[in-house]
C-alpha cells in the first residue's frame, strides 16, 4: 500500500520503503493529473490545433499522408499541451519530495527558485510561440520557395513545434540553474563573470542545436538567453552576499 502523501519534517527519519512508497504515491498523482489534462486537451483538440497552426503562413494547412496520421498527430499535440499545462504540478511534487532533505534556511532559498521555475518556463514558451516560431516559419518555408512545392507534414510540424517550445522553456531555466549552483557553492558570481566568453559560446551552440533553427531564429533565441545569463549573474551576487559576522560578547 502506498504511503500517504503528507509533509515530512527536516528531522523525520524515513526508511527506504517509506521513501519509495511516497515516490510511488506522487507518481500516481502525477499520472492521474496528466490523464485528466490529456483528456481535456484531446476534447478541445480543435481549438489547440488552431493555436498550433497559427504560426504557419496564411492558407497553409498541415498535410497527412496516412490513414491514422490525423489521429496520431492530434494525439501528439494533445500530449504536448497536457505536459505544459501540468508543469507547475510536477514542480510542486519535485519540491515536496525533496524538501525534507533541506534545512529551514535552505528551504527559504529553494522555495522562491522553484516558484520562479514554472514562470520562466511559461515565459520561454510564450517567447518561443510569438517570436521564434513565426520567424522560423517565415524563413524556412520561404527559402527557395519558387524551386519547391512546399508542403508541411502534420506529424513533423507538430513534433517541431512541441520540441521547440519545450526546449526554449527549459533553456529559460538558466537563472534557476545558476542560482542553485551558487547556493551549492559549485561556482561563484566572480567565476561566472570571468568565464563569460565560454558561456556565450555554449549559449550560441545550444541556440544553434535547437530543432530546425536557422541563422535568423538562432539570433532571436541567442539574445534573450544571453540576457538571462547576465541577469543571473546579478541575482547570484545578491543571493551570495556573506552572512553578517557574529558579534563578540
N, C-alpha and C positions, 0 to 999 in steps of 0.2 A: 504494500500500500504506500502511495507517495506521501512524503512528509508534507504537512500543511504549510503553505507558504505564509510566513509571518516574519516580521522584522527580527533580526538577530543582533544582539549587542556585541560590542567590540571584544568583550572579555568572555563571551559564551564559548564553551568547548563543545564542538560537534564532531561526531565520528564520521569516517569516510562514507558510511552508509547514509547518514543523515544528509551530508552534502550532496550525494548522488540523488537521493530522493527529492531534495529541494530543487536540484537542477532539472530533474525529470518533470516535476510539477510545473516549473516555469516554462519548460519547452512545450509541455502540453497546452499551457495557457496561450503561448505564442501561436501554436498551430491552430487553436480554436479561433483566435482573433484573425489570423491570416485567412482561414477558411471563410469567415464571415465577410472580411474585406474583399476577398476574391469573388464571393457570390454577389456582393453588391456591385463590384466593378464589372462583372460579366453581365449583370442585369442592365447596367447603364452603359453597355459597351458602345452603343451608337454615339452617345454624347462624348465618350472618351475618345473614340476614333475620330470624331470631328476635331477635337483638340489636337490629337496627334498628327492628323493630316494637314493641319493649318500651315505649318512651315513650308509645305510643298508649293511650287509655283501654281498660280491660279489655273484651274482647269485640269491639273494633273492628278490622277487618282491612282493609287497603288494597284497593280495587276496581280492576279493569282494565276498559277499555272498547273493546278492540280485539283482533284475532286474535293479533297479535305482541306486545302490550304486556307480557304476563307475562315474555316473554323479554327485551325491551329494558329493562324495569325491573330485572330481575335483573342484567343486564349493567352497568347504571349503578351499582348498589350494589357490584358486584364491582370496578369501576374505582376508585371512591372508596376501597374497602378496600385495594386494591393500592397506590394513591398514598400513603395514610397509612402503610402498612407499610414502604415503601422510602424514606421521607423521610430517615432517617439516612444511607442510602447516597447519596442525592442531595447532602446537605450535605457528606459526605466528598469527593465528586468536585469540588464547587464549591471547597472548601478546597484540595484537592490541585492543582487547575488554577491557582488564584490565588496560592498560597503563594510561588512563585518571585519574585513582584513585591515581596514583603515582606522587610524586613531581619530579622536574627535577633531583635532586640528587639521589632519589630512582631509577629513570629510568636508570641512568648511572650504577647503581649496577645491576638492573634487566636484562638489555639487554645482557650483557655477559653471565649471568646464563642461560638465555633462548636460547642463541645461543649454549651454551655448552650442553644443554639437548638433542637435537637430535643427536649430535656427540657421546655422551655417550650411547644413545640408540643403535645407529648403531654399536658402539664398542661392546656392550653387545650381540647383535645379531650375529656379526661375531665370537666373542669368543664362544658363545653357539654352533654355527654351526661347527666350526673347532676343538673345544676342548671338549665340553661337550657331544654333541650328538654321535660322534664316540665312545667315551669311554663308554657311556651308552649303546649303541647298542651292543658293543663287550661284555660287562659284562652280560647284561640282556639276550641276545639271545644265549650266550654260556653257561649260567648257567644250569647245569644238561641236557645239550643238548642230551646226549645219552639216556636219560629217556623219552624224549618227541618228538613228531612230531611237531616241531616248525614252525608255520606259522604266518604271520603278517597280520592282517586285516587292509585294507586301511583306513577305517574311523577312527579307533582307533589310528593308527600310525600317521596320519596327524594331528589329534587333539593333540596328544602327542607332535609332532614336533612343531606345532604352539604355543601351550601353554608354552612349554619350552623356546623357543626363545623370546617370548614376555615377559615372567616372568623375564628372565635374563636381557633383555633390560631395564625393569622397575627397577630392583634391581640396575642396574648400574647408576641410578639417585641419589645414596646416596650422592655424593658430592654436587649436586644441593640442595637437601633437607637440608643438614647440613648447607650450606652457607645461605640459606633463613632463617632457624631457628636462626642463629647467627645474621643476619641483623635485624630480627624482635625482637631480644632480648629475645627469648624463652629460650635460654641457651647460655653459653659461652664456648670458647675453653677449659678453665680450667675445666669446668664441664664435657666436653666430654672426656678429658684425665682421670679425676678422676673416671669416670664411665665406663672405657674401658672394664672391665671384664663383665659388663652387656651387653654391645654392642656385645662383642664376643659371648656371649650366644645367644642373639637374632639372630645374623647372622647365627650361626650354626643351630638354629631351622628353620629359613627361608630356608636355603640351603637344609635341610632335607625334608621340606614340598613341594619342587618343584615336578611337576608331574613325578612319577615313578623314582625318583632319588635313586640310590643305594649308598652304602658307598664310592665307588671309585669316582663316579662323584660328590658326595656331597663334598668331599675334593677339587676336581677341581674347584667347584663353590665357596666354602668357602674361599679359599686363596685369590683370586682376590678381593672378596667383603671386606675382612679384610684389604687388601692393599688400597682399595678405601676409607675405613673409616679412616685409618691412614693418607692418603693423604688429606682427607677432613679437618682433624684437623689442618694440616699445612696451608692449604688455609684459613681456618677460622681465624687463628692467623694473617694472612696477612691482611685480609679484616676487622678485628675487631680492628685495631690499633686506638687509640683515636685520635680525631682531635687535631691539634695544639692549644694551649691555646692562646686566643686573647691577643695581647699586649696592655698594658695600654697606653693611650695617654699621 
